């Protein structure tokens, strides 16, 4: 009797731990065709544009015949190596939405939440897999681009110090920016549960909203609207891969540096994620 009672109690305590949830989500993540397509596009854009621009771009901000200083070389390598971020971040946003809305579309989300009735673990596992994979793909592609740009620009006298924090941090920050935008889009997709709606909102926040605010600010001549626009995800996160030097000109109004931009973008990701997770736990699948 005692043995039978013990045996029956065991299955009730068995569940998917964090490691198993991450492993399960990783298997699903790499089995989706859109994952491979999006990452292939990110790699192609990052490496291809870096090679193309690095091969043809002149040394910017330098009079013809003048010697290339270390400051100019460092800025040149950062600008050329991160030239594709404006495009790859949009692809990452689409991927972030599709990773979660795809399961809602196929109904697989029911199985996912059956395996993890509390739902929090499954959602966080998806986010972890998305973040790690996106950062690694972006970082590897970016550094391949850095090598190509450095080789092509060396013929023009550009020899950057890649170990300098002013060079290393923006290059690393570009991959962090792409990753955080993917997570923001993931939260949006989790909130709306629609691929079309999620992609429209994510791209609207990244592309349309900044333009609208800046256009209105210029029409009504209100600096505070420009200040507000600098706290949008794209504007704030863009500081992560902006080359900063002691000679950088000060702009009017609110100015965010790399760390402040990271904090603002991270706050967007956390806020949207917390709201989406709360909604997921309350509503039916």
N, C-alpha and C positions, 0 to 999 in steps of 0.2 A: 504493500500500500504506500509506504513511504517512498520507495524507489519510483513508483508510477507517478506520484505527485511531483517529485523533483524533475522527472523527465518532461512532464507536461508543461512545467513552468519555464523551461529553458527557451523554447521558441519565442515566447512572449518577450524575452529580453534581447533577442537577436535582432539587430538592425544594421543599417549601413553606416559605418563610421565615416569620418572625414576623408580618410585615405581611399576608401572604396567609392565614395561619391565622386571624388576627383577623378579616379581611374575610370569610372563609368562615363563621366562627362567627357573625358578625353577621347574615349573610344567613339562616342557619338560625334564629337567635334570633328575628328579627322575622317569620319565616314561620310560627311556632308560635302557634296560637290562644290557648293558655294564657298566653302572654306578654302579649298585649294585654288579656285579661280581668283578669289579676292587677294590671297597672299601672292599668287603669281603676278597679278597686276601691280601690287605694291612693290615687289622685287623688281619687276621690269621697269616701272616708272622711276624708282629710286636709283637703280644702277644705270639705266639707259639715259636719263636726263643728266645725271652727274657726268657720265662719260661724254655726252654730246656737248654740254655747256662747258665742261672743263677743257675740252679740245679746242673750242672756238672762242671762248670768252676772253676779251682783253683784260688787262689789269685795271680794275675799276678805281676811280678816284685818284689816279696818278697821272700827272702830266707826261706827255710822250718824251722819252729819253731820260726821265728821272729814275733814280735808283729805287728799287723796291725795298722798303724798310720791313722790319719784322712785323710791325703793326699792320701794315698794308697786306703783307703775305698772310698773316693770321686771319684777317677779316675776309680776304678773298677766298680762302679755303672753306671757311664756315659758310659764307653766302652761297657758294657754288654747290657745296655738298648737301645743303639743306634746301636746294631750289625746288625739289619735288614735293615737299611736305604739304603744300597747299592742295595738291592733288591726292596724295596717298591718304591724307586724313579723311577725305570724303569716302574713299573705298573702305577704310577701317570703320567708318560710321555705318555704312551699309551692312558690313559684316556683323557689327555689334547688334544691329536690329534683327537681322535674319537668324542669328544663332538662337534667339529665344522665340521669335514669332513663328519660325518654321515649325517648332514643336506644337504650338497652338494650332497652326494650320492643318497639321497632319493628325492631331489628336494624341500624339505621343506624350504630351505633357501630363496626361492622366496617369500613364505608367510611371513617369518620373516622380510625380507627387504621391503615388501609391507606395513607391519605394521609400520615400521620405515624407511621411504625413505632415510633419511640421513645416516643410517646404523651404525653410530658411537654408538648411544645409545644401540642398540641391541647387538653389539659386546662387549661393556663394561659390559652390564648386564650379558652376558654369562661368561665373565671373573670373575666378582664379585661372581657369584653363584659358579663357579668352585673353586675359591680361598677359599671362606668361608667354603664350604662343605669339601674340601680336608684338610684344616688346622684343622678343628674340628675333623674329623675322625682320622687323624693322631695323633693329640694331645691326644685325649681320649685313643686310642690304646696304644700310647707310655707310658702314665702315668699308665695304667693298667700293662704294662710290667715292669715299674719301681717298682711298688708295689710288683709284683711277684719276681723280681730279689732281691729286698731288703729283702724279707722274706726268700728266699732260701739261700742268701749269709750271712744272720745273723748267721746261724749255723757255719759259718767259721770265725766268728769274724769281719765281715765287717758291719760297721754301718755308713753309709754315712750321711752327713748333707745336706738334700735335700733343705734346705733354703739357702744354700751357693750359691752365684752367679756362682761360678765355676762349680757347679753341675746343678743348675736350668737353666742357660742360654744355655748350649749345648743341654740339653734335649728339651727345647723349640725350639732351633735353628734347631734341626733335623726335626721338623714338618714344620718350616718355609722353610727349604731347599726343602722338598718334594713339598710344595705348589708352590714355585717359579719355580721349574722345570716343574710342571704341566702347569703353565702359559706360560713358554717358549715354551713348546710343543704345547700349544694351538695357540700361535703366528705362529709357524712353519706350523701347520695344516691349519691355515687361509691363509697363504701365498701360499702353494702349492695346497690346495683344494683336496688332495688325501690321503686316509687313509694309503695305502701302502707306498706311497712316504713320507708322514709326519712321520710315525713311523720309517721308515728306516733312515731318516735324524736325527730325535731326538735321536734315539739309537746310531747312528753313532757318533754324537757329544758327547754323554755321555760315550760311551764305546770304540769306535774305535780310534777316534782322539787323546785322551790322550795317548793311548798305542803307536800309530804311532810316535807322537812327542817325547816321552820318548825313544823309540827304536832308532830313528834317532839321537837323542842327545847323546845317549851312544855310537853309532857307530862312529860318527864324533867328539865326545868329545867337544861339544859346549854347554856351560852353558846357553847361551842366549835362546836356544831352550827349555831347562828345565824351564827357567823363563817364557817363553811364555805359556808353558803348564799350569802353575799355574794360568793363567788368563782365562782358559777355564771354562765353567759353573760348571762342576762336581768338578774340582780341587778347584776352588775358593769357591764354595758353601759348599764344605766339611769342610771348616774352621768353619762353623756355629755350627757344633756339635763336634768339636775337643776339648778335655779337655786341658785347658791351666793352667799351674802352673808356679811358679817362677823358678822352676828347669828344665823347658823344654829346651832341647838342641837346640842350634841355628843351622840351616841348611844353606848350602851355597846358595848364590844367593838371589833372591827375596823371601821374607817371608811375607805372608798375615796373619793377625789375623782375628778373627771372624767378626769384623765390616768391615774391608777392603774386606773380602770375600763376605759379604752381599752386599756391594756397587757394586762390580764387577758383581755378579750374577744379581742384580737388574738392572744394566745397560744393560746386555744382554737381559733381559726380556723386558725392555722399548724399546730398539733399534729394536728388532725383531717385537715387537707389533706395534710400530709406522710405520715401513715399511709395515707390513701386512695390517694395517688399511688404509694406503694411497693407496695401491693397490686395496683393496676392494672397496673403494670409486670411483676409476677410471674405473675399468673394469666391464663388464657385468656379471650377475650371470650365 
